Structures are given as structure tokens and as C-alpha cells.
């Protein structure tokens, strides 16, 4: 947690690989319904993120349904790098029909095989109206 650089609520999450290969944050979501559309949104700030390899290197987001199915943002195998101010991102996900209460949907923010720093703030998952069965 970083209380010196944030967008909302007095703190953000800071990812920095240091001597490790990866730095990541996982946030689980409660009460996710089967066969429903959701909007995922968050803000990211990056400082001098440099890829150390060609593929699967840099910053990316994985949305996982805990059933072997997931999606990547940006779409795999593209990862983000560089420097950017606080920037909002939004994407839509659709939960599988066989998603059940025992499964936990989660978002994983990953800084992999890269130098630099990434901050994440104001993560939300909102069900879009009229979709759940």
C-alpha cells in the first residue's frame, strides 16, 4: 500500500518487482452471478516500466473465473510499458453459464519481468443491468 501516491481514499497499491520476477495483486469479488455482464474499472499510474523480455513482460491484468477460464487486458500477449499519469481503464466481462457460488471471480494485476513501478487505485466491478438469469 502506498499512502504518498494515490488517486482516491488516501492510498493505492504499488507494484514493483525489485529483485523478484513478478509483483502482483489479486482482488476477489463477492456475489458474482452466472451468465451476467459486468464492467470492470480501475485506474493505473506507471513510472518507467521497461520490459525485460519480448513476451509476457510488462504490466497486464488477468480477470479469472476460477474455473480454468480467464481473459487478459490488454489482450494477450500484449503488455503495457512506459510512463503514464493516472489513467482510467474499463472493460466488460461475461461470466460463464456454469459459474457457481463456490467459485470466486478475481482480478490479478501483474507486473512481470519488468522494471519500474505501477500504482493501482479505485478498482470496481459493477453488474450491468438486465443481464443475469
Secondary structure, DSSP 4 states (H G I P E B T S, - for coil): -BSSS-SSTT-BEEEE-TTSSEEEEEEE-SSPPTT-EEEEEEEEEEEEEEESSSSS-EEEEEEE-SSS-EEEESPTT--B-EEEEEEEEEEEEE--TT--TTS--EEEEEEESEEEEEEEEEEEEEEPTT---
